[in-house]
Amino acid sequence: VCKNNKKVTFRCTEKDLVGDVPEGRYGHSIDVVYSRGKSVGVLFGGRSYIPSAQRTTEKWNSVADCLPHVFLVDFEFGCSTSYILPELQDGLSFHVSIARNDTIYILGGHSLANNIRPANLYRIRVDLPLGSPAVNCTVMP
């Protein structure tokens, strides 16, 4: 919010999500893509604590990779939808991502499950027509 005196004021609002709500995580990425005059947030990767029902004394603070789902989050309406893309086999944490128009590029990261650091560049393209969004992934070795 800009005032006449050029002082900028930031305002934070909380919005409850509906639909496929992603679990709490860290080491993830979230980017905004633009397609056909609309925008949506894209959340991918990260790690989270093992659910409390699966914790044991030895593994009380253990973490696991989040499933390799791609979440589209509509910030205006608070709707979230997850997508399973066959090209994304492992959850990745601590990767880097950058968005340009309708495309996100993801590079690097680490998978706890397989102890790998893939050398692939993932290109995720999001199309936002009227109706259901289309999400596809291309792997570039």
Secondary structure, DSSP 8 states (H G I E B T S, - for coil): -B-TT--B---------EES-----BS-EEEEEEETTEEEEEEE--EEE--GGG--STTTT-EEE--SEEEEEETTTTEEEEEE-TT--S--BS-EEEEETTEEEEE--BBTTTTB----EEEEEEE--SSS-EEEEEEE-
